[in-house]
Structures are given as structure tokens and as C-alpha cells.
């Protein structure tokens, strides 16, 4: 895996924590399925 991509994933995780309840359309567009 590309290191830059890995860092991007980490940043997305941080944003998820910061935003908390982010719009479902964003989850869909990024193909994210939260366990919660």
C-alpha cells in the first residue's frame, strides 16, 4: 500500500472523529460503513 494513501486513510479517520455525526451522503460517496 502506498504510504501517502495510508496517511490519507488516517486523516479520514481523524475527520470522522472530529465531525462525529457526518452526513450520510458523505459516508456513501466515500463508501464508508461505520460499525456504530
C-alpha atoms as a printed R data frame, in Angstrom:
   type eleno elety resid chain resno       x      y      z
1  ATOM     1    CA   UNK     A     1   0.000  0.000  0.000
2  ATOM     2    CA   UNK     A     2   1.233  3.482 -0.795
3  ATOM     3    CA   UNK     A     3   2.358  5.363  2.315
4  ATOM     4    CA   UNK     A     4   0.637  8.514  1.091
5  ATOM     5    CA   UNK     A     5  -2.643  6.614  0.744
6  ATOM     6    CA   UNK     A     6  -2.220  5.160  4.244
7  ATOM     7    CA   UNK     A     7  -1.755  8.673  5.630
8  ATOM     8    CA   UNK     A     8  -4.895  9.776  3.775
9  ATOM     9    CA   UNK     A     9  -6.876  6.979  5.435
10 ATOM    10    CA   UNK     A    10  -5.564  8.072  8.829
11 ATOM    11    CA   UNK     A    11  -6.650 11.651  8.092
12 ATOM    12    CA   UNK     A    12 -10.123 10.439  7.095
13 ATOM    13    CA   UNK     A    13 -10.353  8.571 10.406
14 ATOM    14    CA   UNK     A    14  -9.389 11.735 12.262
15 ATOM    15    CA   UNK     A    15 -12.025 13.724 10.396
16 ATOM    16    CA   UNK     A    16 -14.588 11.059 11.272
17 ATOM    17    CA   UNK     A    17 -13.780 11.513 14.962
18 ATOM    18    CA   UNK     A    18 -13.782 15.305 14.677
19 ATOM    19    CA   UNK     A    19 -17.041 15.559 12.768
20 ATOM    20    CA   UNK     A    20 -18.757 12.831 14.770
21 ATOM    21    CA   UNK     A    21 -22.118 12.546 13.003
22 ATOM    22    CA   UNK     A    22 -21.225 13.459  9.450
23 ATOM    23    CA   UNK     A    23 -23.801 13.443  6.617
24 ATOM    24    CA   UNK     A    24 -24.823 10.020  5.335
25 ATOM    25    CA   UNK     A    25 -24.267 11.192  1.754
26 ATOM    26    CA   UNK     A    26 -20.598 11.677  2.626
27 ATOM    27    CA   UNK     A    27 -20.449  8.131  4.007
28 ATOM    28    CA   UNK     A    28 -21.992  6.822  0.801
29 ATOM    29    CA   UNK     A    29 -19.744  8.820 -1.507
30 ATOM    30    CA   UNK     A    30 -16.640  7.532  0.291
31 ATOM    31    CA   UNK     A    31 -18.131  4.018  0.523
32 ATOM    32    CA   UNK     A    32 -17.813  4.049  4.316
33 ATOM    33    CA   UNK     A    33 -19.874  1.732  6.513
34 ATOM    34    CA   UNK     A    34 -19.453  2.661 10.207
35 ATOM    35    CA   UNK     A    35 -19.844 -0.174 12.705
36 ATOM    36    CA   UNK     A    36 -21.786  2.028 15.112
